[in-house]
Amino acid sequence: MVCSSADGSRNRFVHRLSAPSMTMDVKAVVEFAAVTRGLSLVLQAVLNAAIPDHEADAFSPPRTEEALYLDPAVDWLFGGLSHWDAEHFLFIAERGYLYEHNFAFFPLFPIVLRGLAETLLRPLSGWLSVRGRLLLAVALCNSALFLLSVVALYALGRAVLQDRRLALLSSLLYCFTPANVFMTAGYSESLFAALTFGGLFLLEKGFTLRACLALSIATAARSNGLVNMGFLLYLPSLRAISQIRALRAAAKGRGKVLRYVWVVVRLLLTSLFGAAAIALPFCAFQYYGYRTFCTPSTSLEQIHPALLSLGERKGYRVPDENGPPPLWCLRPLPLLYSHIQDVYWDVGFLRYFELKQIPNFILALPMATLAIMAAYAYFQANPELCLRLGLWGTRLEKPTPGFFNPKVFVYVVHSTVLLVFGTLCMHVQVLTRFMASSSPVPFWISAHLLLLNEPFLHRRKTSNPNVQLQADPKDCHVHAPQNPILGLLQHFKACSPTTQSILGYFLSYWILGLALHCNFLPWT
């Protein structure tokens, strides 16, 4: 809602979204992301101190290192970041992969944490134990990685959506992601999001080799990085088809045939190399797990007695060169990751479809709704494009910028695949952080709905990406700030129902996650 008076500040928000300066946008999203990260760290400390921890049956290894002078202070400030699965990452960073079920957590994030603890934070070793430095590394590392993921998401939005306003608004929404607590706590979501969004941006810009490297490293952070193979199969195919179309107009002859062959060969090589690069970290990690438990070189005497006692009490398998190998080692394809998901987490097709899990389905419903709305709206707007898989057609005119841009097709498909797999084959409550750290679509569709339904963000219906936002002349009593999300939050009651629903979902999950997760209460 922008006032139409002559006040000199009335056009600042309009200029913010219409000026052709990408630097201003990046600065805006980085500043907002930095503020939300700071708020998250402060809130988790306050809420963790104010609310008693729930006695949860979670992984809680004994402390085998004596606490040093600053450890109590660091634990008070950032202790909420170490709960639930974060304890696994911290344990792996400190002790390595000792228990069998630790292998459900991929190694890149623990490596980064240990690297920070032994380099940047090494001068604090006289005042902080290894665990204390690791906990401090979590706060510093995830804050920095989240800022990188915001910038990467904005750059990806600019490249795919070809609409500055939509890219900026979706990036600002991402700063209030419903998966906030997992982007802040000792989880690998921020790392994975930064690598994935950055890799996809590089791929969109044609830097295939660098994109392969980024997406390959992402697979070392989370197993669902394997799904990114689809982008390295689809986008090069799209470029190859465009090149073949261009060759149709070339002169006939042997040279033209050779060019056709070269385009096809290059496509095959790019696809095979990309798929192999993305799968390599996963395969290497599974091989490491196989060597650790199927051909162990560790005896029980080498394991700390307190850790060995915990394993015996909880039924955690440890490698033992004198014991029999686990049964999964004898399978034709001995995948430790599949064994852990099946035995320890009870993950499998439709296993979570029980009446007692209805609250978890409700918890994941908002994120699922956004993904379903994105797929439905995109198909309604581009039915022919979807049926052609976006690969060929006769329409040659310049596509309209925005969410219905043909370039968005593969991202909608990716989001839908994640939704179906997460709903049918996973613990459904993790769907929120699963999709929020892997796909830009939930943020793109949310920003699209805000721009479509909110008078505060009303704009002329035009294909010009630099068109200015229009003011509602009836709303002359309010001045818009430069950050549209803050403007909407300040005048929440006057917003449209769609805006209230989206912002209410984002903000409530942003806060509730900190309150519940940081006190060992169940969350997404």
C-alpha positions as CSV (number, residue, x, y, z in Angstrom):
1,M,0.0,0.0,0.0
2,V,1.8,3.1,-1.3
3,C,0.6,6.6,-0.6
4,S,-0.1,8.7,-3.7
5,S,0.8,12.0,-2.0
6,A,3.8,14.1,-3.0
7,D,6.0,12.8,-0.2
8,G,9.5,12.2,-1.5
9,S,9.6,8.7,0.1
10,R,6.6,7.3,-1.6
11,N,8.4,5.9,-4.7
12,R,11.3,4.3,-2.9
13,F,9.7,0.8,-2.8
14,V,8.6,1.2,-6.4
15,H,12.1,2.1,-7.4
16,R,13.5,-0.8,-5.4
17,L,11.7,-3.3,-7.5
18,S,11.9,-1.6,-10.8
19,A,15.5,-0.2,-11.0
20,P,17.8,-2.4,-13.0
21,S,20.4,-2.8,-10.3
22,M,21.0,-6.4,-9.2
23,T,23.5,-5.2,-6.6
24,M,20.7,-3.4,-4.7
25,D,18.6,-6.6,-4.7
26,V,21.5,-8.7,-3.5
27,K,22.3,-6.2,-0.8
28,A,18.6,-6.1,0.3
29,V,18.3,-9.9,0.6
30,V,21.6,-10.4,2.3
31,E,20.8,-7.7,4.9
32,F,17.4,-9.2,5.6
33,A,18.9,-12.7,5.7
34,A,21.5,-11.5,8.2
35,V,18.8,-10.0,10.4
36,T,16.7,-13.1,10.4
37,R,19.7,-15.3,11.2
38,G,20.6,-13.1,14.1
39,L,17.1,-13.2,15.4
40,S,17.0,-17.0,15.0
41,L,20.2,-17.4,17.1
42,V,18.9,-15.0,19.8
43,L,15.4,-16.5,19.9
44,Q,16.7,-20.1,20.1
45,A,18.9,-19.2,23.1
46,V,16.0,-17.4,24.9
47,L,13.5,-20.1,24.2
48,N,15.9,-22.9,25.1
49,A,16.5,-21.2,28.5
50,A,12.9,-20.3,29.1
51,I,11.3,-23.7,28.2
52,P,12.4,-26.9,30.0
53,D,13.8,-29.6,27.7
54,H,11.5,-32.5,27.0
55,E,13.0,-35.9,27.9
56,A,13.1,-37.3,24.4
57,D,14.4,-40.7,23.3
58,A,17.0,-39.2,21.0
59,F,20.6,-40.0,20.3
60,S,22.6,-38.6,23.3
61,P,26.2,-39.8,23.5
62,P,28.1,-39.3,26.7
63,R,30.7,-36.5,27.0
64,T,34.1,-38.1,27.0
65,E,36.0,-34.8,27.1
66,E,36.4,-32.5,30.1
67,A,34.5,-29.2,29.8
68,L,36.7,-26.1,29.6
69,Y,36.2,-22.6,30.8
70,L,33.9,-21.2,28.0
71,D,32.0,-24.5,27.4
72,P,29.1,-23.6,29.7
73,A,28.6,-20.2,28.1
74,V,28.7,-21.6,24.5
75,D,26.3,-24.4,25.5
76,W,23.9,-21.9,27.0
77,L,24.0,-19.7,23.9
78,F,23.9,-22.4,21.3
79,G,22.9,-25.6,23.1
80,G,19.5,-25.6,21.3
81,L,21.3,-26.1,18.0
82,S,22.6,-29.5,19.1
83,H,19.3,-31.3,19.6
84,W,17.8,-34.2,17.7
85,D,19.7,-35.2,14.6
86,A,22.2,-32.4,15.1
87,E,23.7,-34.5,17.8
88,H,24.7,-37.1,15.1
89,F,26.5,-34.5,13.0
90,L,28.3,-33.1,16.1
91,F,29.2,-36.6,17.2
92,I,30.5,-37.6,13.8
93,A,32.6,-34.4,13.5
94,E,34.1,-35.2,16.9
95,R,34.4,-39.0,16.9
96,G,33.9,-40.1,13.3
97,Y,31.5,-42.8,12.1
98,L,31.4,-45.1,15.1
99,Y,27.8,-46.4,15.2
100,E,26.1,-48.1,12.3
101,H,23.2,-45.7,12.2
102,N,25.6,-42.7,12.1
103,F,26.0,-43.5,8.4
104,A,22.5,-42.1,7.7
105,F,24.2,-38.7,8.0
106,F,26.4,-37.8,5.1
107,P,30.0,-36.6,5.7
108,L,30.4,-33.2,4.1
109,F,28.8,-31.1,6.9
110,P,30.7,-32.9,9.8
111,I,33.9,-32.4,7.7
112,V,33.2,-28.6,7.4
113,L,32.5,-28.3,11.1
114,R,35.6,-30.1,12.1
115,G,37.6,-28.1,9.6
116,L,36.4,-24.8,11.2
117,A,37.0,-26.1,14.7
118,E,40.6,-27.0,13.8
119,T,41.4,-23.9,11.8
120,L,39.5,-20.7,12.4
121,L,38.5,-21.7,16.0
122,R,41.7,-23.4,16.9
123,P,43.0,-20.4,19.0
124,L,40.0,-21.0,21.4
125,S,41.2,-24.6,22.2
126,G,42.5,-23.5,25.5
127,W,39.1,-22.2,26.6
128,L,36.7,-24.5,24.5
129,S,36.6,-28.2,24.2
130,V,36.3,-29.8,20.7
131,R,32.5,-30.1,21.2
132,G,32.3,-26.4,22.3
133,R,34.2,-25.3,19.2
134,L,32.0,-27.5,17.0
135,L,28.9,-26.0,18.5
136,L,30.3,-22.5,17.8
137,A,31.2,-23.6,14.3
138,V,27.5,-24.7,13.8
139,A,26.3,-21.1,14.5
140,L,28.9,-19.4,12.4
141,C,28.9,-21.9,9.5
142,N,25.1,-22.2,9.0
143,S,24.7,-18.5,9.3
144,A,27.2,-17.9,6.5
145,L,25.9,-20.8,4.4
146,F,22.3,-19.5,4.7
147,L,23.4,-16.1,3.4
148,L,25.1,-17.9,0.4
149,S,21.9,-19.9,-0.2
150,V,19.8,-16.7,-0.3
151,V,22.1,-15.1,-2.9
152,A,22.1,-18.3,-4.9
153,L,18.3,-18.5,-4.8
154,Y,18.0,-14.9,-6.0
155,A,20.4,-15.5,-8.8
156,L,18.6,-18.7,-9.8
157,G,15.3,-16.9,-9.7
158,R,16.6,-14.1,-12.0
159,A,18.0,-16.7,-14.5
160,V,14.9,-18.9,-14.6
161,L,11.9,-16.6,-13.8
162,Q,13.4,-13.6,-15.8
163,D,11.4,-11.4,-13.5
164,R,13.3,-9.3,-10.9
165,R,10.3,-8.6,-8.7
166,L,9.4,-12.3,-8.4
167,A,13.1,-13.3,-7.8
168,L,13.5,-10.6,-5.1
169,L,10.2,-11.3,-3.3
170,S,10.8,-15.1,-3.3
171,S,14.3,-14.6,-1.9
172,L,12.9,-12.3,0.9
173,L,10.3,-15.0,1.7
174,Y,13.1,-17.6,1.9
175,C,14.6,-15.6,4.7
176,F,11.5,-16.6,6.7
177,T,11.6,-20.2,5.5
178,P,9.3,-22.6,7.4
179,A,12.4,-24.8,7.7
180,N,14.2,-22.0,9.6
181,V,15.3,-24.0,12.6
182,F,17.0,-26.6,10.4
183,M,18.8,-23.9,8.5
184,T,20.1,-22.6,11.9
185,A,20.7,-25.8,13.9
186,G,23.4,-28.4,13.4
187,Y,21.8,-29.8,10.3
188,S,23.1,-29.9,6.7
189,E,20.1,-28.1,5.1
190,S,21.8,-24.7,4.7
191,L,24.9,-26.3,3.2
192,F,22.8,-28.4,0.8
193,A,20.6,-25.5,-0.2
194,A,23.6,-23.2,-1.0
195,L,25.3,-25.9,-3.1
196,T,22.0,-26.9,-4.9
197,F,20.8,-23.5,-5.7
198,G,24.3,-22.4,-6.7
199,G,24.8,-25.4,-8.9
200,L,21.5,-25.0,-10.6
201,F,22.3,-21.3,-11.3
202,L,25.6,-22.3,-12.9
203,L,23.8,-24.9,-15.0
204,E,21.3,-22.4,-16.2
205,K,24.1,-20.1,-17.2
206,G,25.8,-22.9,-19.2
207,F,28.7,-23.5,-16.8
208,T,28.1,-27.3,-16.9
209,L,31.5,-28.4,-15.5
210,R,31.3,-26.1,-12.5
211,A,27.6,-27.0,-12.0
212,C,28.5,-30.7,-12.0
213,L,31.1,-30.0,-9.3
214,A,28.7,-28.0,-7.1
215,L,25.9,-30.6,-7.4
216,S,28.3,-33.5,-6.9
217,I,29.5,-31.9,-3.6
218,A,25.8,-31.4,-2.6
219,T,25.4,-35.2,-2.8
220,A,28.1,-35.5,-0.2
221,A,25.9,-33.4,2.1
222,R,22.5,-35.1,1.6
223,S,21.4,-38.2,-0.2
224,N,18.6,-36.5,-2.1
225,G,21.3,-34.7,-4.1
226,L,21.0,-37.7,-6.4
227,V,17.7,-36.4,-7.6
228,N,19.6,-33.4,-9.2
229,M,20.8,-35.8,-11.9
230,G,17.5,-35.0,-13.6
231,F,18.7,-31.4,-14.2
232,L,21.9,-32.6,-15.8
233,L,19.9,-34.8,-18.1
234,Y,17.2,-32.3,-18.9
235,L,18.9,-28.9,-19.4
236,P,21.7,-30.2,-21.7
237,S,19.0,-32.0,-23.7
238,L,17.1,-28.7,-24.1
239,R,20.2,-27.0,-25.3
240,A,21.0,-29.8,-27.7
241,I,17.4,-29.6,-29.2
242,S,17.9,-25.9,-29.7
243,Q,21.2,-26.4,-31.5
244,I,19.6,-29.0,-33.7
245,R,16.8,-26.6,-34.6
246,A,19.4,-24.0,-35.5
247,L,21.3,-26.5,-37.7
248,R,18.2,-27.1,-39.8
249,A,18.7,-23.7,-41.5
250,A,22.3,-24.6,-42.3
251,A,23.5,-25.8,-45.7
252,K,23.1,-29.5,-46.5
253,G,26.2,-31.7,-46.7
254,R,28.6,-33.7,-44.8
255,G,29.5,-30.8,-42.5
256,K,25.9,-30.5,-41.3
257,V,25.7,-34.2,-40.6
258,L,28.9,-34.1,-38.6
259,R,27.5,-31.2,-36.5
260,Y,24.4,-33.2,-35.8
261,V,26.5,-36.1,-34.6
262,W,28.7,-33.8,-32.5
263,V,25.7,-32.3,-30.8
264,V,24.3,-35.8,-29.9
265,V,27.7,-37.1,-28.8
266,R,28.3,-34.0,-26.6
267,L,24.9,-34.4,-25.0
268,L,25.6,-38.1,-24.2
269,L,29.0,-37.3,-22.7
270,T,27.6,-34.4,-20.7
271,S,24.8,-36.5,-19.3
272,L,26.9,-39.5,-18.5
273,F,29.6,-37.4,-16.9
274,G,27.1,-35.3,-14.9
275,A,25.3,-38.3,-13.6
276,A,28.5,-40.1,-12.7
277,A,29.8,-37.0,-10.9
278,I,26.7,-36.6,-8.8
279,A,26.5,-40.3,-7.9
280,L,30.2,-40.6,-7.1
281,P,30.1,-39.1,-3.5
282,F,27.1,-41.4,-2.7
283,C,28.8,-44.5,-4.0
284,A,32.1,-43.6,-2.2
285,F,30.3,-43.1,1.1
286,Q,28.5,-46.5,0.7
287,Y,31.8,-48.2,0.0
288,Y,33.3,-46.6,3.1
289,G,30.4,-47.9,5.1
290,Y,30.9,-51.4,3.6
291,R,34.6,-51.4,4.5
292,T,33.9,-50.2,8.0
293,F,31.4,-52.9,8.9
294,C,31.9,-55.7,6.4
295,T,35.7,-55.8,6.5
296,P,36.4,-54.0,9.8
297,S,39.8,-53.3,11.1
298,T,38.7,-52.0,14.5
299,S,38.4,-54.0,17.7
300,L,36.2,-53.3,20.7
301,E,39.2,-52.5,22.8
302,Q,39.9,-49.4,20.6
303,I,36.5,-47.9,21.4
304,H,36.0,-45.6,24.4
305,P,34.2,-47.7,27.2
306,A,31.5,-45.1,27.7
307,L,30.7,-45.1,24.0
308,L,30.8,-48.9,23.8
309,S,28.5,-49.1,26.8
310,L,26.0,-46.8,25.1
311,G,26.0,-49.0,22.0
312,E,25.3,-52.1,24.0
313,R,22.5,-50.4,26.0
314,K,20.8,-48.9,22.9
315,G,21.6,-51.7,20.4
316,Y,23.9,-49.5,18.3
317,R,26.1,-51.7,16.2
318,V,29.9,-50.8,16.2
319,P,32.6,-52.3,13.9
320,D,34.3,-55.3,15.4
321,E,37.0,-57.2,13.5
322,N,36.4,-60.2,15.7
323,G,32.7,-60.4,15.3
324,P,30.5,-61.7,12.5
325,P,29.6,-59.3,9.7
326,P,26.1,-57.8,9.6
327,L,23.5,-59.6,7.4
328,W,23.2,-56.6,5.0
329,C,26.9,-57.2,4.0
330,L,25.7,-60.5,2.4
331,R,23.2,-58.9,0.1
332,P,23.8,-58.7,-3.7
333,L,23.9,-54.9,-3.4
334,P,25.1,-54.2,0.2
335,L,23.9,-50.6,0.6
336,L,24.3,-49.5,4.2
337,Y,22.1,-46.4,3.7
338,S,19.1,-48.5,2.6
339,H,19.7,-50.9,5.6
340,I,19.7,-48.0,8.1
341,Q,16.5,-46.4,6.6
342,D,14.8,-49.7,6.8
343,V,15.9,-51.0,10.2
344,Y,16.6,-47.9,12.3
345,W,14.1,-45.4,10.9
346,D,11.4,-47.7,9.5
347,V,11.4,-45.8,6.2
348,G,9.6,-47.4,3.3
349,F,6.8,-47.2,0.8
350,L,3.5,-46.3,2.6
351,R,4.9,-47.4,6.0
352,Y,4.0,-44.0,7.5
353,F,0.4,-44.2,6.5
354,E,-1.0,-44.9,10.0
355,L,-3.8,-43.2,12.0
356,K,-1.4,-42.2,14.7
357,Q,0.6,-40.2,12.1
358,I,-2.2,-38.0,11.1
359,P,-0.8,-35.0,13.1
360,N,2.5,-35.3,11.2
361,F,0.6,-35.3,7.9
362,I,-1.2,-32.1,9.0
363,L,2.1,-30.6,9.9
364,A,3.4,-31.2,6.4
365,L,0.2,-30.2,4.7
366,P,1.1,-26.5,4.1
367,M,4.3,-27.3,2.2
368,A,2.5,-30.1,0.3
369,T,-0.3,-27.7,-0.6
370,L,2.2,-25.2,-2.0
371,A,3.9,-27.9,-4.2
372,I,0.5,-29.1,-5.4
373,M,-0.7,-25.6,-6.2
374,A,2.5,-25.0,-8.1
375,A,2.1,-28.1,-10.3
376,Y,-1.6,-27.5,-10.9
377,A,-1.3,-23.8,-11.7
378,Y,1.7,-24.4,-14.0
379,F,-0.1,-27.2,-15.9
380,Q,-3.3,-25.1,-16.3
381,A,-1.2,-22.2,-17.7
382,N,1.0,-24.4,-20.0
383,P,-0.8,-27.7,-20.8
384,E,0.8,-28.1,-24.2
385,L,4.2,-27.4,-22.9
386,C,3.8,-29.9,-20.1
387,L,2.6,-32.6,-22.5
388,R,5.6,-31.9,-24.7
389,L,7.9,-32.1,-21.5
390,G,9.0,-28.6,-22.5
391,L,11.4,-30.0,-25.1
392,W,9.9,-29.1,-28.4
393,G,7.1,-27.1,-30.0
394,T,6.2,-24.5,-32.6
395,R,5.9,-21.4,-30.4
396,L,8.9,-19.1,-31.1
397,E,7.8,-15.9,-29.5
398,K,9.6,-14.6,-26.4
399,P,8.2,-16.2,-23.3
400,T,6.4,-14.1,-20.7
401,P,8.6,-13.6,-17.6
402,G,7.3,-15.0,-14.3
403,F,6.3,-18.3,-12.7
404,F,4.7,-19.6,-15.9
405,N,7.9,-19.2,-17.9
406,P,8.8,-22.4,-19.8
407,K,12.2,-22.5,-18.0
408,V,10.3,-23.2,-14.8
409,F,8.9,-26.5,-16.1
410,V,11.8,-28.7,-15.0
411,Y,11.8,-27.2,-11.5
412,V,8.1,-27.9,-11.1
413,V,8.6,-31.5,-12.1
414,H,11.5,-31.7,-9.6
415,S,9.4,-30.3,-6.9
416,T,6.5,-32.7,-7.7
417,V,8.9,-35.7,-7.6
418,L,10.2,-34.6,-4.2
419,L,6.6,-34.2,-3.0
420,V,5.5,-37.7,-4.1
421,F,8.6,-39.4,-2.8
422,G,8.5,-37.6,0.5
423,T,4.8,-38.3,1.1
424,L,4.9,-42.0,0.1
425,C,8.3,-43.1,1.2
426,M,9.5,-40.9,4.1
427,H,8.6,-39.7,7.5
428,V,6.2,-37.2,6.2
429,Q,6.8,-34.5,8.7
430,V,10.3,-33.9,7.3
431,L,8.7,-32.8,4.0
432,T,8.9,-29.2,5.1
433,R,12.7,-29.1,5.4
434,F,13.2,-31.7,2.7
435,M,11.6,-29.5,0.0
436,A,12.5,-26.1,1.5
437,S,16.2,-26.9,1.2
438,S,16.0,-28.7,-2.2
439,S,13.6,-26.8,-4.4
440,P,13.0,-23.1,-5.1
441,V,9.4,-23.8,-6.2
442,P,7.7,-23.3,-2.8
443,F,9.2,-19.8,-2.6
444,W,8.5,-19.0,-6.2
445,I,4.8,-20.0,-6.0
446,S,4.4,-18.2,-2.7
447,A,5.8,-15.0,-4.2
448,H,3.7,-15.5,-7.3
449,L,0.6,-15.8,-5.2
450,L,1.5,-12.7,-3.2
451,L,2.0,-10.6,-6.4
452,L,-1.2,-11.9,-7.9
453,N,-3.5,-11.4,-4.9
454,E,-2.0,-8.6,-2.7
455,P,-3.0,-5.0,-3.6
456,F,0.1,-3.9,-1.8
457,L,2.1,-5.6,-4.5
458,H,-0.3,-4.9,-7.4
459,R,1.3,-4.5,-10.8
460,R,0.1,-4.0,-14.4
461,K,-0.3,-7.1,-16.4
462,T,2.6,-6.8,-18.7
463,S,5.5,-8.9,-19.9
464,N,8.0,-6.1,-19.3
465,P,10.2,-7.3,-16.4
466,N,11.1,-3.7,-15.4
467,V,7.5,-2.5,-15.0
468,Q,6.9,-0.5,-11.8
469,L,4.5,-1.7,-9.1
470,Q,1.3,0.3,-9.1
471,A,-0.1,2.0,-6.0
472,D,-3.6,1.8,-4.9
473,P,-4.9,5.4,-4.8
474,K,-7.3,4.4,-2.0
475,D,-4.5,3.5,0.4
476,C,-2.9,7.0,0.9
477,H,-2.3,6.7,4.6
478,V,0.5,4.2,4.5
479,H,4.0,4.4,3.2
480,A,5.7,1.3,2.0
481,P,9.2,0.4,3.3
482,Q,11.9,-0.8,1.0
483,N,11.4,-4.4,2.1
484,P,8.0,-5.6,0.8
485,I,7.8,-8.5,3.3
486,L,8.2,-6.1,6.2
487,G,5.6,-3.9,4.7
488,L,3.1,-6.8,4.5
489,L,3.9,-7.9,8.1
490,Q,3.4,-4.3,9.4
491,H,-0.1,-4.2,7.9
492,F,-0.9,-7.8,8.2
493,K,-4.6,-7.3,9.1
494,A,-5.2,-5.2,6.0
495,C,-3.7,-7.8,3.7
496,S,-5.6,-10.2,1.5
497,P,-6.5,-13.7,2.9
498,T,-4.0,-15.2,0.5
499,T,-1.2,-13.0,1.9
500,Q,-2.3,-13.7,5.5
501,S,-2.3,-17.5,4.9
502,I,1.2,-17.5,3.3
503,L,2.9,-15.1,5.7
504,G,1.1,-16.7,8.6
505,Y,2.4,-20.1,7.6
506,F,6.0,-18.9,7.0
507,L,6.2,-16.8,10.2
508,S,4.5,-19.3,12.5
509,Y,6.7,-22.2,11.4
510,W,9.7,-19.9,11.6
511,I,9.0,-19.2,15.3
512,L,7.5,-22.5,16.4
513,G,10.4,-24.5,15.0
514,L,12.8,-22.6,17.3
515,A,10.6,-23.1,20.3
516,L,9.9,-26.8,19.8
517,H,13.0,-28.2,18.2
518,C,15.4,-26.5,20.5
519,N,13.7,-28.0,23.5
520,F,13.6,-31.6,22.3
521,L,9.9,-31.3,21.3
522,P,8.8,-33.0,18.0
523,W,8.8,-30.8,14.9
524,T,9.3,-31.2,11.2
